[in-house]
Amino acid sequence: MKRFTSLLLVAMASLPLGACGTLNPPRPGDSAEYRPVAPIAPVPAGANNGAIFQASQAQGLFEDYKARRVGDLVTVELVEKTDAKKSSATSTSKDSGLDMSLGDISVAGRTLAGADLLAASGNGSRTFDGAGDSSQSNSLTGDITVTVAEVLPNGNLVIQGEKWLSINQGSEYVRLRGIIRPVDISTTNTVQSTQIANAEVSYAGTGTLRDSNAPGWLTRFFNSPIWPI
């Protein structure tokens, strides 16, 4: 018991240290995975004989202005919506009984306090009923413009970026990273979030409203899985 109490005190003492992480919320540009990427500077030609053509800045006469190089912008239309529901039910029961008596055998002293020592009986019953139901629904709509961070050898584009909105005493942000195909980019230089491979979309907030909706560190401790009940 003394050892358990010591472990409990150590766990409670370490929780405020872990809670300090929540005192440092995300900030714009603090993650290299979502920062805008600058375009690659064109390499000047060694000798172009006075020509003004640069291959790195070339644009076809019949080509639209869609993202295709590092640093180009592309607008992502957020159309995320998920619905999930799961239910289960289990019911089991078992009854058993035992009755044994040797009434035809006469043995001296077979009774004690009026009870037959050569007779036995027993009954057992077990039942179990369990049920579970879970449902979840999420929706995220809006637009976010990101930059092309890398052009893969097969032509696919790695995109990344973030969008911050500061309202009153808090800020809300959307962070996005993933891989898109150039063919999925529309003529208006937009792509839907459902067409992003390996998509990482984060929507959260910081400030007073976020803090007021989060339980304190002591409440989280008593709701943690370490408690046996």
C-alpha positions in Angstrom: 0.0 0.0 0.0 2.9 2.3 0.9 4.5 1.7 -2.5 1.2 2.3 -4.4 0.8 5.6 -2.5 4.4 6.7 -3.5 3.7 5.9 -7.1 0.5 7.8 -7.0 2.2 10.9 -5.6 4.9 10.7 -8.3 2.3 10.4 -11.0 0.4 13.4 -9.7 3.6 15.5 -9.4 4.6 14.7 -13.0 1.2 15.8 -14.4 1.8 19.6 -14.0 5.0 19.1 -16.0 3.1 17.4 -18.8 0.4 20.1 -18.7 3.1 22.7 -19.4 3.0 21.5 -23.0 -0.5 22.9 -23.4 0.8 26.3 -22.3 2.8 26.5 -25.6 0.1 26.3 -28.3 1.0 26.2 -32.0 2.0 29.4 -33.7 2.0 30.5 -37.3 5.2 29.2 -39.0 6.4 27.1 -36.1 6.3 23.9 -38.1 8.5 23.3 -41.1 6.0 20.8 -42.5 3.4 23.6 -43.1 5.5 26.6 -43.9 5.2 28.1 -47.4 8.0 27.0 -49.7 9.8 29.6 -51.9 10.3 28.9 -55.6 13.6 27.6 -56.8 15.7 30.5 -58.2 16.4 30.1 -61.9 20.0 29.3 -62.8 21.3 31.8 -65.2 22.5 30.4 -68.5 26.3 30.5 -69.1 26.0 31.9 -72.6 22.6 32.7 -74.2 23.8 34.9 -76.9 21.5 37.7 -75.8 18.4 35.6 -75.7 15.8 36.3 -73.0 14.4 32.8 -72.9 14.8 31.0 -69.6 13.9 27.3 -69.5 13.0 27.4 -65.8 10.5 30.2 -66.4 9.1 28.9 -69.6 5.3 28.9 -70.2 3.6 27.2 -73.1 1.4 29.3 -75.4 -1.5 26.9 -74.9 -0.8 26.0 -71.3 -2.9 27.2 -68.4 -1.4 28.6 -65.3 -1.8 25.7 -62.9 0.6 24.7 -60.1 3.5 22.6 -61.4 6.7 24.0 -59.9 8.1 24.3 -56.4 6.7 27.5 -54.8 3.6 27.6 -57.0 0.2 28.2 -55.3 -2.8 25.9 -55.4 -6.1 26.3 -53.7 -7.5 23.3 -51.9 -11.3 23.0 -51.4 -12.0 21.3 -48.1 -14.9 18.9 -48.5 -14.3 16.5 -45.7 -17.2 14.6 -44.2 -17.2 11.3 -42.4 -19.9 9.3 -40.7 -19.4 6.2 -38.7 -21.7 4.0 -36.6 -21.1 0.8 -34.8 -23.3 -1.3 -32.5 -23.0 -4.7 -30.8 -24.9 -6.9 -28.4 -24.0 -10.1 -26.6 -26.1 -12.3 -24.3 -25.1 -15.6 -22.8 -26.6 -17.9 -20.1 -25.8 -21.2 -18.4 -27.6 -23.3 -15.8 -26.3 -26.4 -14.1 -27.6 -28.7 -11.4 -26.4 -31.7 -9.3 -28.4 -34.0 -7.1 -26.9 -37.1 -5.6 -28.3 -39.4 -2.8 -27.4 -42.9 -1.7 -30.6 -43.7 0.2 -30.4 -47.5 -0.2 -27.1 -47.8 1.7 -27.3 -48.1 5.5 -24.2 -46.8 7.2 -23.9 -46.1 10.9 -23.5 -42.5 11.6 -24.5 -41.4 8.1 -26.5 -38.5 9.5 -25.3 -35.4 11.3 -27.7 -33.0 12.9 -30.4 -34.6 10.8 -28.5 -34.1 7.5 -27.7 -37.1 5.3 -23.9 -37.1 4.8 -24.2 -39.3 1.7 -26.4 -36.9 -0.2 -25.3 -33.9 -2.1 -26.9 -31.3 -4.3 -25.9 -28.1 -6.0 -27.2 -25.6 -8.5 -25.4 -22.9 -10.5 -26.5 -20.2 -12.8 -24.5 -17.7 -14.9 -25.8 -14.9 -17.1 -24.1 -12.2 -19.1 -25.6 -9.3 -21.1 -23.6 -6.7 -22.9 -24.4 -4.0 -25.4 -22.4 -1.2 -27.1 -23.3 1.6 -29.4 -20.9 4.2 -31.0 -21.5 6.9 -33.6 -19.3 9.7 -34.9 -19.8 12.4 -37.5 -17.3 15.1 -38.7 -17.5 17.8 -41.3 -15.0 20.4 -42.6 -15.6 22.8 -45.4 -13.7 25.8 -46.7 -10.8 26.8 -48.8 -7.0 27.0 -48.1 -4.3 28.1 -50.5 -1.0 26.2 -50.1 2.3 26.0 -51.9 4.0 23.2 -53.8 6.9 21.9 -51.6 8.3 19.2 -53.9 7.9 17.8 -57.3 8.2 14.0 -57.2 9.9 12.0 -60.0 6.6 10.8 -61.4 5.3 14.4 -61.6 3.1 14.4 -58.5 3.2 17.4 -56.3 3.8 17.6 -52.5 1.7 20.5 -51.1 1.8 22.0 -47.7 0.5 25.1 -46.0 -1.6 26.6 -43.2 -4.2 29.2 -42.6 -4.7 31.3 -39.4 -7.7 33.3 -38.4 -7.6 35.4 -35.2 -11.0 36.2 -33.7 -11.4 38.1 -30.4 -9.5 36.2 -27.7 -8.4 33.2 -29.8 -7.1 31.9 -33.1 -8.3 29.1 -35.4 -6.0 27.4 -37.8 -6.1 24.9 -40.6 -3.0 22.9 -41.5 -2.7 20.7 -44.6 -0.1 18.5 -46.2 -0.3 15.8 -48.8 0.3 14.7 -52.4 -1.8 15.6 -55.5 -1.7 14.7 -59.2 -1.4 17.6 -61.6 -4.2 16.1 -63.7 -6.6 16.6 -60.7 -5.9 20.4 -60.6 -8.8 22.2 -62.3 -8.5 25.0 -64.8 -9.1 27.5 -61.9 -6.0 26.0 -60.1 -8.1 24.3 -57.4 -8.2 20.7 -56.1 -10.5 19.0 -53.7 -9.2 17.6 -50.4 -10.7 14.2 -51.2 -8.2 14.0 -54.1 -5.1 14.4 -51.8 -3.1 11.3 -51.1 -1.6 10.8 -47.6 -3.6 13.9 -46.5 -2.9 15.4 -43.2 -5.6 18.0 -42.3 -5.6 19.6 -38.9 -8.2 22.0 -37.6 -7.9 23.4 -34.1 -7.7 26.6 -32.1 -5.8 28.5 -29.5 -6.7 31.0 -26.8 -9.3 31.5 -24.2 -12.1 29.5 -25.8 -9.9 26.5 -26.3 -8.7 26.6 -22.7 -12.2 26.9 -21.3 -13.3 23.8 -23.2 -10.4 21.7 -21.9 -10.5 20.0 -18.4 -7.8 20.8 -15.9 -4.8 18.6 -15.3 -6.2 17.1 -12.0 -9.4 16.2 -13.8 -7.5 14.5 -16.6 -5.5 12.6 -13.9 -8.6 11.2 -12.2 -10.0 10.3 -15.7 -6.8 8.6 -16.8 -6.7 4.8 -17.5 -4.3 4.2 -14.6 -7.2 4.0 -12.2 -8.4 0.5 -11.5 -12.1 1.5 -11.4 
